[in-house]
């Protein structure tokens, strides 16, 4: 089985899975999957920081210039069109979870999601639907 999740949806997926009430094997496998998602989220954050360094004017410490509230001003971005394109690509890039030791974990999380009887609304409903689609489309090896 192979599951692909976009960078921009990693945090929402973690939150949704974290808030499910599960027991035993399902809870353990969910926790392992959350750990794997967190690793990918950290990689994404590092890549996003590198992207900012590449596209922004830097301060004396070699970091992107930021305002006091931590935001970056549009005028501190060298080429807004190039930045927007690269950022969109990074956000939509998919992280792959598959094979090996992850097989049983992925099948368990798929079962949890597809058989969940919890009612979803708002943004949780959107990410739940997205995750179900990703697991349903995951190719079995």
Secondary structure as UniProt FT lines:
FT   STRAND          2..6
FT   HELIX           7..9
FT   HELIX           10..18
FT   HELIX           24..55
FT   TURN            60..61
FT   TURN            68..69
FT   HELIX           74..76
FT   HELIX           80..92
FT   STRAND          94..98
FT   TURN            100..101
FT   HELIX           102..114
FT   HELIX           122..137
//
